[in-house]
Amino acid sequence: MASLLTTDRGARLFALGCHVGETVRLALGGRWEADDDDPRGEIDIRLPDGSVVRPVQRLMKRFANGPEDGVVGYATALGTSTAN
């Protein structure tokens, strides 16, 4: 069975990164930012305390490096919680 990441890998990682980012944004507040004039610019989230997170970049690191760059630990370190 073929992996979902065998085709359209970049688009799928981007979509997963956006999902993680929106989850973080909803949990912590903040806003999406991008510099449309920078062709190499990142899509970031600026949190209310002024810090910037890059969820799409994190998903790419996770894919490249494996579990040591896990997403759950990343979101937890930012202050999100799975408890309601």
C-alpha positions as MATLAB code, in Angstrom:
seq = 'MASLLTTDRGARLFALGCHVGETVRLALGGRWEADDDDPRGEIDIRLPDGSVVRPVQRLMKRFANGPEDGVVGYATALGTSTAN';
ca = [
       0.000    0.000    0.000;
       1.401    3.385   -1.002;
       1.916    6.155    1.521;
      -0.090    9.350    1.239;
       3.235   11.175    1.006;
       4.444    9.368   -2.119;
       2.600   11.884   -4.280;
       2.106   15.613   -3.782;
       4.412   15.492   -0.747;
       5.020   19.248   -0.575;
       1.345   20.140   -0.755;
       0.417   17.516    1.825;
       3.130   18.587    4.281;
       2.042   22.199    3.799;
      -1.577   21.271    4.560;
      -0.568   19.298    7.667;
       1.598   22.208    8.819;
      -1.327   24.589    8.377;
      -3.534   22.270   10.407;
      -0.986   22.125   13.228;
      -0.573   25.896   13.032;
      -4.270   26.572   13.210;
      -4.593   24.217   16.163;
      -1.818   26.125   17.960;
      -3.337   29.487   16.989;
      -6.758   28.511   18.296;
      -5.266   27.233   21.558;
      -2.917   30.142   22.216;
      -4.242   33.055   20.193;
      -2.204   34.953   17.660;
      -2.396   35.569   13.961;
      -1.005   34.161   10.735;
       1.647   36.287    9.000;
       3.403   36.086    5.657;
       5.532   38.392    3.529;
       4.086   38.106    0.036;
       7.064   40.049   -1.377;
       9.568   37.437   -0.186;
       9.568   34.405   -2.522;
      11.358   32.379    0.179;
       9.231   33.747    2.997;
       7.663   31.528    5.610;
       4.081   31.423    6.793;
       4.327   32.096   10.499;
       2.087   32.553   13.505;
       2.774   35.514   15.760;
       1.605   34.658   19.257;
       0.163   37.281   21.646;
       3.512   37.509   23.500;
       5.234   38.487   20.216;
       7.016   35.180   19.648;
       6.849   33.578   16.222;
       6.266   29.906   15.448;
       6.684   28.186   12.103;
       4.417   25.130   12.014;
       4.869   24.345    8.318;
       8.632   24.327    8.750;
       8.217   22.061   11.789;
       6.219   19.517    9.768;
       8.939   19.465    7.129;
      11.554   18.872    9.851;
       9.431   16.058   11.291;
       9.233   14.374    7.914;
      12.972   14.754    7.314;
      14.267   13.911   10.802;
      11.680   11.574   12.275;
      10.212   11.389   15.783;
      12.897   13.518   17.446;
      11.202   16.503   15.782;
       7.723   15.365   16.791;
       4.703   17.626   16.529;
       3.034   16.787   19.857;
       6.103   17.756   21.861;
       6.404   20.941   19.798;
       2.821   22.001   20.488;
       3.081   21.051   24.160;
       6.286   23.077   24.545;
       4.447   26.064   23.114;
       1.864   25.768   25.886;
      -1.011   23.914   24.281;
      -2.776   21.229   26.261;
      -4.861   18.244   25.299;
      -6.899   18.607   28.511;
     -10.202   20.410   28.186;
];
